[in-house]
Structure formats: C-alpha cells, structure tokens
C-alpha cells in the first residue's frame, strides 16, 4: 500500500498533524490511556472541523457483558469526559451485542450537555 504513513505517537499525543484527519476510530482503547485528557486534546486538534471521533467501548451498563469491569465504560461517562473538548455528541449506536459505538463531531467550541436525557 502506498497511501499509508506510519506515525509514532506517545502516551499523551498521537503526533498527528493539526486539522488533518477526518475520522479517529478507537476500539476498546480509550479507557487504557495513561493520559486520556491530553490524548483527547491532541486527537481533537488533529481532526478537521466536522471530523468524527468514535469510541467503541464495552457497555458498563450491562452486567451480562462478560468482561472485566476495568474494560467497560458507561455511555454517560464517555459523553461527560468529552465535554471540555470542542466536540458535539452525534449519536450512540447500540447495534453491537456488547459495545456502544459513541460518535462525536468536532465543532468550533465545546458543547456542554448536548446529549438529551
């Protein structure tokens, strides 16, 4: 493949160029970050306006999800942790049997309380 360029990030910064990415997909990884705030800040900086930040995380709400508690997140928890960032919650897909797919979009300013109750 010729259209792939590896980028070596750090614990707190993926080292992606600003305003260069349309989509960042994180599958069962956000809860593993040593520096989640800093990493999110850097990822959002890398997103183009309107770019999407997508979390796929095991449902902490569902006791039937047979995985260690440390690997699960509440949907509300993810939304709350994104509030300080210039992101707007778009929607949460519940099509997967054990995971949420939580989708945010980069906006001009932080969107507090964007998700309806």
C-alpha positions in Angstrom: 0.0 0.0 0.0 1.2 3.4 -0.8 -1.3 5.6 0.9 -0.3 4.7 4.5 2.1 6.8 6.5 3.0 5.4 10.0 3.2 8.0 12.8 4.8 7.1 16.1 2.9 8.8 18.9 3.5 9.0 22.6 1.4 8.2 25.7 -0.2 11.6 25.6 0.0 12.6 21.9 -0.7 10.6 18.8 1.6 13.2 16.9 -1.0 13.7 14.1 -0.8 17.0 12.2 -3.4 19.6 13.1 -6.6 19.6 11.1 -5.6 16.6 9.0 -7.9 13.7 10.0 -11.5 13.0 9.0 -12.1 10.1 11.4 -10.4 8.7 14.5 -11.8 5.3 15.5 -10.9 3.9 18.9 -11.9 0.3 19.6 -11.7 -0.6 23.3 -8.8 1.6 23.9 -9.8 5.0 25.4 -10.0 3.6 28.9 -6.5 2.3 28.6 -4.9 5.7 28.0 -2.5 6.9 30.7 -3.3 10.5 29.8 -6.9 10.4 28.4 -7.4 14.2 28.6 -4.2 15.1 26.9 -4.6 12.3 24.3 -8.2 13.5 23.5 -7.0 17.1 23.3 -4.3 16.1 20.7 -6.7 13.9 18.8 -9.3 16.7 18.6 -6.6 19.1 17.4 -5.8 16.6 14.6 -9.4 16.4 13.5 -10.7 18.6 10.7 -13.8 20.6 11.5 -16.7 18.2 11.2 -14.3 15.3 11.7 -15.5 12.4 13.8 -14.1 10.9 17.0 -15.7 7.4 17.5 -15.5 5.3 20.6 -16.3 1.6 20.7 -16.4 0.6 24.4 -17.9 -2.3 26.2 -21.1 -1.4 28.0 -20.7 -0.9 31.7 -24.5 -0.5 32.0 -24.9 -4.2 31.0 -24.0 -6.7 33.8 -24.3 -9.5 31.2 -21.2 -8.2 29.3 -18.7 -10.8 30.4 -15.5 -8.8 30.6 -13.5 -7.2 33.4 -15.1 -4.1 34.8 -12.0 -2.0 34.1 -12.6 -2.6 30.4 -16.1 -1.2 30.4 -17.4 2.4 30.2 -20.8 4.0 30.7 -22.1 5.9 27.7 -22.7 8.9 30.0 -19.1 8.6 31.3 -17.7 9.0 27.7 -20.0 11.9 26.9 -19.1 13.6 30.2 -15.3 13.2 29.6 -15.7 14.8 26.2 -17.5 17.9 27.5 -14.3 20.1 27.9 -13.3 19.4 24.2 -14.8 21.1 21.1 -16.9 18.1 20.3 -20.6 17.5 19.8 -22.2 14.2 20.7 -23.8 13.0 17.5 -25.3 9.6 18.5 -24.7 6.3 20.1 -25.2 3.1 18.2 -26.3 0.1 20.1 -26.2 -2.4 17.2 -23.3 -4.4 18.6 -24.2 -7.0 21.2 -21.8 -5.9 23.9 -20.4 -2.5 23.0 -21.5 1.1 22.5 -20.4 3.0 19.4 -20.3 6.6 20.6 -19.9 9.2 17.9 -18.7 12.8 18.3 -18.1 15.6 15.8 -15.5 18.4 16.0 -17.1 21.8 16.4 -15.9 25.4 16.9 -16.5 25.4 20.7 -17.2 22.8 23.4 -20.7 21.5 23.5 -21.9 21.1 27.1 -24.9 19.0 27.8 -25.5 18.3 24.1 -27.0 14.8 24.7 -30.7 14.8 25.5 -31.6 13.0 28.7 
